[in-house]
Each structure stands twice: as C-alpha cells, then as structure tokens.
Amino acid sequence: MRAGIAVGILATGTLVGACAPDPRNYESEPVLVKTDRGIVTCQLYTDNQVLWDEAIDFPANHMTLSEADEICEQEGQRVKREGRTPASPDEPT
C-alpha cells in the first residue's frame, strides 16, 4: 500500500512539474536600459507580469546583480504600465 501511495505522489509531482510554464517560451528581444551607472541588458518576458524579468548583462564594476535585476523589474513595470516602446540599439531606453 505504501509503495502505491509513493508512486501516486511521485506521478502527481511529475505532472505538476510538466505543466509549469517555461519562461523561455515568453522571452522578448533583450532590452537595453541606460542608467547613470551604465547600460543594463534586460530579458523581459510577458507584458502583463514582471516575475521573471531579469538582467542578462550589466556593468559588474558599478552594480550588483541584485541591483541590475531591480532595474529590469522596474523596466518591466514601465512596459506593463505604458506598453513597449521600440528602442534603437544606438539609444537605449
């Protein structure tokens, strides 16, 4: 009986894990955000939530990853509020 319960729990966990959304399916083109400490490259995901938004490149000699991620979350909030505005590669947002 215990083996049956363990298999049932394992199967349920596997099914739930298989249904979890994969952030890679929602990636946008990387977004450049100009800050007073340098340019942060952000990976934003969907326009209606910022849970996964993160920094994928940043000036490590001027900020921490945590600070860069916060900048990307703020950019995600801006996009959520105002919508996407196309940025030229020459002029980061």
C-alpha positions as a Markdown table, in Angstrom:
| # | Residue | x | y | z |
|---|---|---|---|---|
| 1 | Met | 0.0 | 0.0 | 0.0 |
| 2 | Arg | 2.8 | 2.5 | 0.9 |
| 3 | Ala | 4.5 | 1.8 | -2.4 |
| 4 | Gly | 1.3 | 2.7 | -4.3 |
| 5 | Ile | 1.0 | 6.0 | -2.3 |
| 6 | Ala | 4.6 | 6.9 | -3.1 |
| 7 | Val | 4.1 | 6.2 | -6.8 |
| 8 | Gly | 0.9 | 8.2 | -6.8 |
| 9 | Ile | 2.7 | 11.2 | -5.1 |
| 10 | Leu | 5.6 | 10.9 | -7.5 |
| 11 | Ala | 3.4 | 10.8 | -10.5 |
| 12 | Thr | 1.4 | 13.8 | -9.3 |
| 13 | Gly | 4.6 | 15.8 | -8.8 |
| 14 | Thr | 5.8 | 14.9 | -12.2 |
| 15 | Leu | 2.6 | 16.0 | -13.8 |
| 16 | Val | 2.5 | 19.3 | -12.0 |
| 17 | Gly | 6.1 | 20.0 | -12.9 |
| 18 | Ala | 5.4 | 19.2 | -16.6 |
| 19 | Cys | 2.6 | 21.8 | -16.6 |
| 20 | Ala | 4.7 | 24.6 | -15.1 |
| 21 | Pro | 5.2 | 27.4 | -17.6 |
| 22 | Asp | 8.7 | 27.8 | -19.0 |
| 23 | Pro | 9.9 | 31.4 | -19.0 |
| 24 | Arg | 11.8 | 30.7 | -22.3 |
| 25 | Asn | 8.5 | 30.5 | -24.1 |
| 26 | Tyr | 7.8 | 34.1 | -23.2 |
| 27 | Glu | 11.1 | 35.9 | -23.9 |
| 28 | Ser | 11.2 | 39.2 | -25.6 |
| 29 | Glu | 14.2 | 40.6 | -27.5 |
| 30 | Pro | 16.7 | 41.8 | -24.9 |
| 31 | Val | 16.1 | 45.4 | -23.8 |
| 32 | Leu | 18.9 | 47.9 | -23.1 |
| 33 | Val | 18.2 | 50.2 | -20.1 |
| 34 | Lys | 20.5 | 53.2 | -19.7 |
| 35 | Thr | 21.3 | 54.1 | -16.1 |
| 36 | Asp | 23.8 | 56.6 | -14.5 |
| 37 | Arg | 26.0 | 53.6 | -13.7 |
| 38 | Gly | 26.0 | 52.1 | -17.2 |
| 39 | Ile | 23.8 | 50.1 | -19.6 |
| 40 | Val | 21.8 | 47.1 | -18.2 |
| 41 | Thr | 20.6 | 44.5 | -20.7 |
| 42 | Cys | 17.3 | 43.1 | -19.5 |
| 43 | Gln | 15.4 | 40.0 | -20.5 |
| 44 | Leu | 11.8 | 40.8 | -20.2 |
| 45 | Tyr | 9.1 | 38.1 | -20.6 |
| 46 | Thr | 5.4 | 39.0 | -20.8 |
| 47 | Asp | 3.9 | 42.5 | -20.9 |
| 48 | Asn | 1.5 | 41.8 | -18.0 |
| 49 | Gln | 3.8 | 40.5 | -15.3 |
| 50 | Val | 7.4 | 41.1 | -14.2 |
| 51 | Leu | 8.0 | 38.0 | -12.1 |
| 52 | Trp | 10.7 | 36.6 | -14.4 |
| 53 | Asp | 12.2 | 39.8 | -15.7 |
| 54 | Glu | 16.0 | 39.8 | -15.1 |
| 55 | Ala | 19.3 | 41.3 | -16.0 |
| 56 | Ile | 21.4 | 39.3 | -18.5 |
| 57 | Asp | 24.3 | 41.8 | -18.7 |
| 58 | Phe | 25.3 | 44.7 | -16.6 |
| 59 | Pro | 28.3 | 46.8 | -15.5 |
| 60 | Ala | 29.5 | 44.5 | -12.7 |
| 61 | Asn | 32.1 | 47.0 | -11.6 |
| 62 | His | 29.3 | 49.5 | -10.9 |
| 63 | Met | 26.4 | 47.5 | -9.5 |
| 64 | Thr | 25.4 | 44.1 | -8.2 |
| 65 | Leu | 23.3 | 41.5 | -10.0 |
| 66 | Ser | 20.5 | 42.2 | -7.5 |
| 67 | Glu | 20.6 | 45.9 | -8.4 |
| 68 | Ala | 20.6 | 45.1 | -12.1 |
| 69 | Asp | 17.7 | 42.7 | -11.7 |
| 70 | Glu | 15.8 | 45.5 | -9.8 |
| 71 | Ile | 16.4 | 47.9 | -12.8 |
| 72 | Cys | 15.0 | 45.2 | -15.1 |
| 73 | Glu | 11.9 | 44.7 | -12.9 |
| 74 | Gln | 11.4 | 48.5 | -13.0 |
| 75 | Glu | 11.6 | 48.4 | -16.8 |
| 76 | Gly | 9.1 | 45.5 | -16.8 |
| 77 | Gln | 6.7 | 47.6 | -14.7 |
| 78 | Arg | 7.1 | 50.5 | -17.1 |
| 79 | Val | 6.3 | 48.3 | -20.0 |
| 80 | Lys | 3.3 | 46.8 | -18.1 |
| 81 | Arg | 2.1 | 50.4 | -17.4 |
| 82 | Glu | 2.9 | 52.2 | -20.7 |
| 83 | Gly | 3.4 | 49.4 | -23.3 |
| 84 | Arg | 6.5 | 48.6 | -25.3 |
| 85 | Thr | 8.3 | 51.5 | -27.0 |
| 86 | Pro | 10.8 | 50.4 | -29.6 |
| 87 | Ala | 14.3 | 51.4 | -28.7 |
| 88 | Ser | 17.1 | 51.9 | -31.3 |
| 89 | Pro | 20.2 | 50.0 | -30.5 |
| 90 | Asp | 22.0 | 53.4 | -30.6 |
| 91 | Glu | 19.7 | 54.9 | -28.0 |
| 92 | Pro | 19.0 | 52.5 | -25.0 |
| 93 | Thr | 15.8 | 53.2 | -23.1 |
